[in-house]
Amino acid sequence: MKRFAAVLSFWFISTLAVAQTRGLPDFTELAEKQGPAVVNISTTQVVRNQTQAMPFPFDENDPAFEFFKRFMPRVPGGNAPPRDFENKSLGSGFIISSDGYILTNAHVVDGADEVTVRLTDKREYKAKTIGADKRTDVALIKIEASGLPAVKLADISQLKVGEWVVAIGSPFGFDNSVTAGIVSAKGRSLPQENYVPFIQTDVAINPGNSGGPLFNMRGEVVGINSQIYSRSGGYMGVSFAIPIDVAMEIQQQLRASGKVSRGRLGVVIQEVSKELADSLGLSKPMGAVVNAVEKGGPADKAGIEPGDVILKFDGKAINSSGDLPRLVGATRPGTRSVLHIWRKGANRDMPITVGEIVDDKQASARQPRSGKPTEQAANRLGLVVSELTADQRKELKISGGLLIEDVRGTGSRTDLRSGDIILALISKGATTEIKTVEQFNRLLSQFEKGSNVTLLVRRGEMQTFVTIKGLNGN
């Protein structure tokens, strides 16, 4: 009995020790040591000659009415006389050098007439914006101070999915709030965010956290908290941070010149799906397929064509289309590089001189002017198509193509729309330019029922590949 009690006692002590070892980590030391390097950022933007008061967003029956009435008093009367208004916003940042350089998000300081930085010891400084890069959402600001506590930076290559991370910031203005979670994924590509391989976490991030640091358990910064994925406008368990190595590359350029120079190829690309890979003769989905090539751009001069699949850039594999803009964007303009591409069933290397991204231009999306729709039945793809007039081809600067007049049946399950122009059909790695309705229907008749058909389609000023799955038997 005594022996059993001794064994039971040993088991209990061992289990307790294991439980304590495997329990939740202690963030107290990290928060205490790293908190002073995290700052609160408040900005003021003057909106001049505003002629209308902000409409009160709730009626008296809404539960939020009383709350908003306290902080957003309505202006009596209809239209107020023109006057200047101040828009104020809050964010976070962190000190990267003891002489006052601070990293934050570009959207935190965007358009600000005045930027104020408050430290944890309540000291306040007016900050100067050294530069901001909207494409990565990184900004560098500077305060005139010395001997400041600065963060330590992590080696991002050592960051692992599943490890604990901690965010410190000012959500809703609550200074130095600490939240924790784990790394959910690395290298995330987000829509319209082509230059950042985001770190995804489940750390609670809310308005005011933007621009604050994300720490690993060693107290090193691994990223800048930038945005959340939400259907409600608030935190829903998915947040994204800019990797610190990307942010530091950006800040170096901002500190040196106040702006960021990026490489460009002059191509429009899209992801390679399984169906598109089959059509192009690839063994598996990989790389970035070229939809269109800018005339006179770097890729055009190098001989790149629509339908080429870029598999490597300077020897670095393009596993998904989002990899290419990041690699090219990080390349200094004027650099001689090599594209490894797949074209018509064969691999080849294409030397290219990387160009430079210029300021964004708002392209006008011209839609082709069509005549009266051709009265005819839909083809095997569920499309009613017609040939372009000579004037339309001249205006669009194309030699052929068919205008989609209507989308029915099978076609309605794709991304095809009326007004799209079918430029080419791709099958087994071969690209056939489409010129007439008769030729198009003849090509379709050669496919077996249930086949997938990939088309190169022009929409406005853009080109894209569209795959229609499960061709019918008509």
N, C-alpha and C positions, 0 to 999 in steps of 0.2 A: 504493500500500500504506500509506504514511504517512497519507494522507488517510482511508483506511478505518479505520486505528487511531485517528485523532483522533475520527472520528465515533462509533466504538464506545466510546471513553473518555467522550465527552460523554453518550452514551445511558446508560452505566452510572451515571455521577454523577447524572444527572437522575432515573433510576429509583430510586436509593438515596434521594435527597432526597424524592421523592414517597412512598416507602415509609415513611420516617421521619415525614413529615407525616401520613400516613394510619394510622399505627400506633396501638396502644392508648394511651389517655391516661395521663398520669402523675398518680397520686393522692397523691404524697408530700407536696406542699405543703399540699393540702387537709387531709390527716390531721393534719399537724403543727400547722396553725393552728386547726382546729376541734375537735380532740380534747379540749382542756382544758375546753370548754364542755359536754361530755357526761359524765354522772355514772352511777355504779352505784347502784341502789336495792335495798336488802334490807329485807324486812318480816318481822315476827313476829306470829303470831296465836295466842292462848292458847285451847286447847280444854279446857274444864273438865269434871271428873268423867267422864273417858273410862273406860269399864268394860272394854273389850276391847282387847287388843293387835292391832296390824295383822297380818293373816295374811301369812305368808311366801309371796311370789308364785311361787317356782320350786322344783321338786324337785331332788334331788341329781344327776339325769341331765341337767339342763338346762345348756347352756354358760354361761348367765348366773348359775348358782348361786354360783360362787366369788366373783364380783364383788359380788353383792348381799349375800352373807354378811358381807363386810367392812364394808359401810355400813348394813345393816339387820339387825342381830343379832336372832335370834328370842328371844322371852321364854319361858323354861322354864315348864312347867306349862300348865294349860288357861286359866283366866280369871285375869287380874291384878286386884288390888284397884283401885277407882276412884281416879284421880289426874288431874292436869292435864298436858296435852301442849302443846308448842310446835310450830306449823307454820311453817316458814320458806320464803320464796320470794325469787327474784331477778328484777330487771328493770332497765330503763334509763330515762334521762330526759335532759333538756337544759335548760340555764339560759337563760331568756329575758330576764332583767334582772339587773343587777349587784348588786341588793340581795337576791337569793336566791330569786326566784320560778322554779319549775321545772315544766315540762310533762312528763307521762308518760301512760300508759294507766290508765283507771279500774280495769281488772281487776288491775293490778299492786298497787294499794293497797287493793283492796276487802277489807273486814273486818279490816284490819290493826290490831293494838293498838299497834304500834311501827313507825315507818318511819325507816330510817337511810340517809343519803346519803353516799357516798364520792366525793371528787374525785380527779382523776388525780394530784394531789400527795400523796395518802394521807390528807388531812384528812377527818374524819368529823363529821357533824352529825345531830342528831335533827331530823326534819322534821315539820311540822304540815300536815295535809291541809286545804286551804282549801275544796275541794269536788271532787266527782266526778260525772260524767254518764255513766251506763251506756249510754244510747242511742247516744252517739257514741263511747264508750270513751275519753273525755278526762278527765284529772284534773289539778288544779293543787295543787302542794305548795309549802311555803315553809321555807327554812332561815334562821337568824339569822346572816347574814354580809354583808359589803360588799366592793366592789371586785372582784367575781367576773367572769370572762370570760363574755360572753353571745353567743349566736348571732345571725346576721343572717337576716332572713326574706325569702323570695322572693315575687315577684309570680306567683301560681299561674297566672294567665292566659297567662303566657309559657312555661309548661311544655309541651313537645312530646313526642309519642309517638316513641320511638326514641332519645331523648337519654340520655346517661350519667347515672347517679345513684349515690350512695355512701351506705351505711349505716354508722353507728358505734354500737356498743353492747356489751353484756356477755353474749354467748351462752354458756350453761352456766357463767356466772360469770367468763369470761375478759374482763377489763376492756379497754375501748377497742379491741375487735376491729373491723377495717375490711373490709367486703365491698362489691363493686360489681356493677353490671349496667345494664340499660336500662329505660326506662319502656315497659311492654308495652301499656298502655291507660289511658285516663282515664275518669272518670265511671262506674266499675263499680258496679252494684247487686248486693248479696249478700242471700241469704235472711235474713229477720228483721233486716236492717240497712237501715232505710228512710231514715235521716237523713244518710247519708254517701255522697258520690260518690267512691268509693275510687280511689286511684292503684294500678294493678297494675304490678308490676315482676318481674324475674327475679333480684333481689338475694337472696343467701342470708340468710334470716332463721330463727333458731332460738330455742328457749326461752332467755329472758334478754335477747333483742333488743327485746322488747316495750317500747314507750314511748320508744325511742331515735329520733334524728332521721334523716331521709332528706335528703341534700344534693344540690344540682345542682353542676355543675362550677365554678360561681362561688363555692362555699362558702356558699350560702344554703340555709336549710331549706325544703324543699318539702312535707314531710309527717312524720307520726309513724308509725313502723312498728307495725302493730297485730296482724296475723294472717296466717296462711298457709293455703293450700288443700293438704290432704294426705290421702292414704289410709293412710299409714304412721304418722302422728304426727310425722314429721320433715319437713324441708324437701324439696320435690319440684319446685322451679323456679317456683312461683307464690306471690307474697307481695303483701300489700295494705297501703297506708299511708293515713292520714287526711290529707286536704289541709290545709296549714297555715292557710289562710284560715278553714276551718271550725273548726279547733282554737282559733284566736285569738278568734273570735266567742264560742265556748263559755267560754274562760278569762276573758273580760271580764265575762260574767255571773257566773261563779263567784267572781271577785274582788270583785264588787260586792255579791252577795247570798248566795253560797254554794250557789246552785242555778240551774237553767236553766228559763226559761219558754218554752213552745213553743205555736205556734198549732195549731188543729185545726178540722176541718170536721164531724166526726161522720159519716163515711161509710166503708163497706168497698168497696175497689176491686180490680180485677184488670187484667192486661194485655189489650190488644185484639189478638187473633190475626187472621190473614187471614180465617179462616172466620167469626169473630165480626164482623169489619168488614163482610163481605158480608151477614150477617144483619141488621146494624143500618143498612145502606144507606150506609156510609162508603166513600169512594173508595179508601182505603188504611188499613192498620193504624196507628193513632195515638191518642194520648190515654189516659185512664184511664176504664174503664167502671165505673159505680157498681152494686155488687151489692146493697147494703142501706144504708138511711139510719137513723141513730139517732133515735128518737122524741124530739122536743123539743130536739135538737141544732141547731147553727148551720145545717147544710145543710137540715134539715127546716124550720126557720123561713124559710129562703130559697126554699123550694119545689123543692128538688132531689128527683128521683125515681129509684128503681131503673131501670136501663136507660139513663139519661143518660150521655153520654160527655163528660168534662171535657177540653176541648182546650187551654184557656189559663187561667192563673191570673194576674190582674193584668197581662194582656198578654204574659206569658211562656209560650211554647209548651210543652205537655206532650207530648214525643216518645214517652216510655214511661211506664208507670204509676209507676215509681220516682221520676220527677221531681216528682210532686205532693207527696208527704210532705215532701220536702226544702224545697220552696218554701214550703209552708204552715207547716212547723215553724220556719222562719227568720223568720216574720212575727209581729210583736208581737200578743199577744192583745188583742182589742178593735178591731183595725184594720178599716176598711171596705174591702172588696176586691170584685173582680168576677170571676165565673167565666164563661168563654165555653164553652158546651156545645152538643152535638149531641143533639137530641131529635126522634124521629119524622120524620127526613128534613129537618130544618131547624136552622139555627144560631140561637142566642139568647144574650143576656147576662143573667146573674143576679147582682144585688148580694148580698153576704153579709157578715156581721160575724164575723170569725174568733174562735173560742173559744179556750180554753186546755186543754192536755193536763193531766190529773190523774194521780195515781199509778195504775199498772197494777192492774187488778182481775182476779182469777181467775174467769172466767165459767164457770158450770156448764153443761156440754154436755148439755142434755136431749135425749133421744131419744124420738120419739113412740111411744106405746104402741099397738100395732096388735092387732087381733083376729086371728082365724084367717085365714091367707092365702087370698085368693080363688083357687080352682082354675080357672085359665084359661091359654090359650096365650099366649106372648109376642107382643107387637105388632111392628110394622115396625122398631122401634128395638131389639128384643131384650129388652124390658122386660115384666115382669108387674107390673101396677099395680092399686091398689084405691082406692076413695074413702074419705076420712077420715070418722070418725064425728063427730057434733055435739060430743061431749065433747073429742075430739082437736082439732078446729078452735078450740074455745073456749080450751083450754089453750095452744095455740100462737099464739092471737090472729091467726088468718088466716081468710079467708072461703071459701077453696077449697083446691085442691091435691090431688095424687094421691100416695099412698104407694107407693114402689117396693118390692115384695115380693121380687122376684128379678131378676137380671140375667143374660141369656143371649145367645149369638150375637154380633151386632154390638155390642150394648151392653157386652159384657165387654171390648171394646177401648177403652173410655172410662174416665173417672174416676168413673162412677156406681156407687153402692153400694146394697145393700139398706138400707132405713131412710131414704134420701134422700126428700125431698118435692119433686115437680115443681110449681112455682108458675105458670110461664108459658112460652109458646113464642114465640120471636122469629124473624121472617122479613121480609126486605126493609124493615127499619126499623120494622115494626109489632110491638107486643107484645100478645099475647092471653093473658089470665088463664085458667088451666085449672081447671075446676070438676068435670067428670065424665069417666069413662072413655070414654063414647060420644063426647063432644065432642072429646077428645084424639085418639082414633083417626080421627075424621072429618077433623080437621086434617092428620093424618099422611098420609091417603089422597090429599091434594091435591099432595103432593110427588112429583116424578119420581124414578125409580130413580137412585141414585148421588148424590142431593142431600145437602147438609149441613144438619143440623137443630140449632139452638141452643136450649137450655133454661135457664131460671132455676130453680136448685135450692136448697133449704134443707137444710142439714146441721147439726144441733144448733142453735146460736144464730147460725150464719153462713149467708150466701147467696153463691152463686157461679154464674157462667155456664159451662155445659158444652156443647161442640159435638161432636155425633156425625157422623163423616164416612162418606159412602158408604151412604146409606139403601138397604136391600134392596128387592126388588120385590114382597114379599108383600102 
